[in-house]
């Protein structure tokens, strides 16, 4: 649901609206493809781009070197602590300030 005026503003710039079916299609794709566990996807114009690699490669720049180093330390520590669901439906990673299921 868009806030009032956003749809009109978006259209006035000639931009296409994101279609719910596109987002739904990529959600199903991520559920079906376990290699995408934990991936960050940008869905736009019916295409999905995995932005995780780019985020990792530039982490020192946008997060700062000290915070990036700390984040890598936390990530390395929690990888050994993954909790698998009995149904085999993925993993649950616990980080210092983030819970992703």
Helices and strands as residue ranges (DSSP letters): H 6-12, H 20-32, G 34-36, E 41-44, E 47-50, H 52-57, H 59-63, H 65-79, E 83-84, E 91-94, E 99-100
